[in-house]
Amino acid sequence: MPKKEKKRLQVILSEEQDALLTKAAYELSSPERLVSKSEVVRLAIEKIARELEEGRLELAELLKRLEAQEE
């Protein structure tokens, strides 16, 4: 069976964002299973997409947050 092809995404994070990502991975981990920062990012993407689809997250509000972080 051939390996599944994966797409790679490179993102530049601030130190604060990296620290939040590390903290989330640590909090989601257990002695039986460590959660990587990549897994946290994938979970966050799924959660954001689901909430946008279900109307529980306002796109305008999300864009405002992103713009505020860029300043």
Sequence and secondary structure as in RCSB ss.txt:
>XXXX:A:sequence
MPKKEKKRLQVILSEEQDALLTKAAYELSSPERLVSKSEVVRLAIEKIARELEEGRLELAELLKRLEAQEE
>XXXX:A:secstr
              HHHHHHHHHHHHHH  SS    HHHHHHHHHHHHHHHHHTT S HHHHHHHHHHHH 
